Amino acid sequence: MKTSPPPTHRVIPLLYFVLTTGRCNLECRYCGGSFPPDVVPWEIKYPLSSLVRFLEQDPDPVVAFYGGEPLLNPQPIREIMDSVHWARFVVQTNGTLMEALPKEYWLRFDTILLSIDGVPEVTDYYRGRGVYGAVLRAAARLREWGYRGDLVARMTLSELGDVYRDVLHLLSLGLFDHVHWQLDVIWSDRWRNFDEWVERVYKPGLAELIDYWIGELEEGRVPGIAPFQAIAYAYLSGRGLPSPPCEAGSSAFAISTDGRILACPIAVYEKWAEVGHVETTGPRDLKRLKIGEPCTDCGYFSLCGGRCLYAYFERLWGEEGFEKVCSLTRYLIDLLLEKIAEIEGGVLALDDLRYPEFNNTVEIIP
């Protein structure tokens, strides 16, 4: 496809999740695998030229390929990367289909997020036998090729997970620039005893992990623990975090395979999330959604941004469950702020903590 050059006027860049398929080659225990094809088609149903025309209206777009497993349909990835050459590119992948894209495309990504949950037995239990090894082979190959972008280990933290053990394990491999985890709490009904896990495993693990991180900062090193970096920078800089921190519905949108534009890439069923269509709506005409009360009245709002747009609208764990997860966000923030004096008195400059440099799909708040 041939395209005209992007417009030259400056506007705030947006993040666009481009779903290439609703199909996945894995059946992870916390998501169940593929979307139904009648909800998220397994191939792109709109003309790809419509997407290119849509993206031409933004001079500095961030395009993140998403699924399902986006590499099950790699041809649109190549076409978009060749056509929208001025964009920054991101991919979220389970890391099992490296051969789907040639090396030169991999090296053009600004951020690559590989899904891995920590130690081998945890990753393979939740994602499938052999997945841990496949992800490490993918990461090692990227490093052998000389990949210089941001390689992120994207964890889902569930009942067998230990945030201290699993984050440090992934950092110790020397392959990943950053580690980020998301709690399996939005719609999960698989917890045997969430409250017990929180008190026995998660809270103590967070405290240990923060102590480790602070100790490294005092030595002039910044371990790439994404939530800690982003929250600390937001506080120390006085800028706070956007709302929501992933910017869903405000400056981040998902383009599903049927052409619907969604406020959040996981909100494929919900009508409230539909904010436009790739063939009829321009980027600046998209409906914006906002998080409101009680989040906006909370004293932690500037450092959590309301946590999650989808959770705010859906409340699938009810009000009590919503509050439980919010309490963990407050706990994390409080632990970090207790150590802020040590961060401020260290040998590092504020910019050494800045992360991410642009919205690369890392949600920041677990």
Rosetta blueprint (number, residue, H / E / L):
1 M L
2 K L
3 T L
4 S L
5 P L
6 P L
7 P L
8 T L
9 H L
10 R L
11 V L
12 I L
13 P L
14 L L
15 L E
16 Y E
17 F E
18 V E
19 L E
20 T L
21 T L
22 G L
23 R L
24 C L
25 N L
26 L L
27 E L
28 C L
29 R L
30 Y L
31 C L
32 G L
33 G L
34 S L
35 F L
36 P L
37 P L
38 D L
39 V L
40 V L
41 P L
42 W L
43 E L
44 I L
45 K L
46 Y L
47 P L
48 L H
49 S H
50 S H
51 L H
52 V H
53 R H
54 F H
55 L H
56 E L
57 Q L
58 D L
59 P L
60 D L
61 P L
62 V E
63 V E
64 A E
65 F E
66 Y E
67 G L
68 G L
69 E L
70 P H
71 L H
72 L H
73 N L
74 P L
75 Q H
76 P H
77 I H
78 R H
79 E H
80 I H
81 M H
82 D H
83 S H
84 V L
85 H L
86 W L
87 A L
88 R E
89 F E
90 V E
91 V E
92 Q E
93 T E
94 N L
95 G L
96 T L
97 L L
98 M H
99 E H
100 A H
101 L L
102 P L
103 K H
104 E H
105 Y H
106 W H
107 L L
108 R L
109 F L
110 D L
111 T E
112 I E
113 L E
114 L E
115 S E
116 I L
117 D L
118 G L
119 V L
120 P H
121 E H
122 V H
123 T H
124 D H
125 Y H
126 Y H
127 R H
128 G L
129 R L
130 G L
131 V H
132 Y H
133 G H
134 A H
135 V H
136 L H
137 R H
138 A H
139 A H
140 A H
141 R H
142 L H
143 R H
144 E H
145 W L
146 G L
147 Y L
148 R L
149 G L
150 D E
151 L E
152 V E
153 A E
154 R E
155 M E
156 T E
157 L E
158 S L
159 E L
160 L L
161 G L
162 D L
163 V H
164 Y H
165 R H
166 D H
167 V H
168 L H
169 H H
170 L H
171 L H
172 S H
173 L L
174 G L
175 L L
176 F L
177 D L
178 H E
179 V E
180 H E
181 W E
182 Q E
183 L E
184 D L
185 V L
186 I L
187 W L
188 S L
189 D L
190 R L
191 W L
192 R L
193 N L
194 F H
195 D H
196 E H
197 W H
198 V H
199 E H
200 R H
201 V H
202 Y H
203 K H
204 P H
205 G H
206 L H
207 A H
208 E H
209 L H
210 I H
211 D H
212 Y H
213 W H
214 I H
215 G H
216 E H
217 L H
218 E H
219 E L
220 G L
221 R L
222 V L
223 P L
224 G L
225 I E
226 A H
227 P H
228 F H
229 Q H
230 A H
231 I H
232 A H
233 Y H
234 A H
235 Y H
236 L H
237 S H
238 G L
239 R L
240 G L
241 L L
242 P L
243 S L
244 P L
245 P L
246 C L
247 E L
248 A E
249 G L
250 S L
251 S L
252 A E
253 F E
254 A E
255 I E
256 S L
257 T L
258 D L
259 G L
260 R E
261 I E
262 L E
263 A L
264 C L
265 P L
266 I L
267 A L
268 V L
269 Y L
270 E L
271 K H
272 W H
273 A H
274 E E
275 V E
276 G E
277 H E
278 V L
279 E L
280 T L
281 T L
282 G L
283 P H
284 R H
285 D H
286 L L
287 K L
288 R L
289 L L
290 K L
291 I L
292 G L
293 E L
294 P L
295 C H
296 T H
297 D H
298 C L
299 G L
300 Y L
301 F H
302 S H
303 L H
304 C H
305 G L
306 G L
307 R L
308 C L
309 L H
310 Y H
311 A H
312 Y H
313 F H
314 E H
315 R L
316 L L
317 W L
318 G H
319 E H
320 E H
321 G H
322 F H
323 E H
324 K H
325 V H
326 C H
327 S H
328 L H
329 T H
330 R H
331 Y H
332 L H
333 I H
334 D H
335 L H
336 L H
337 L H
338 E H
339 K L
340 I H
341 A H
342 E H
343 I H
344 E H
345 G L
346 G L
347 V L
348 L L
349 A L
350 L H
351 D H
352 D H
353 L H
354 R L
355 Y L
356 P L
357 E L
358 F L
359 N L
360 N L
361 T L
362 V L
363 E L
364 I L
365 I L
366 P L
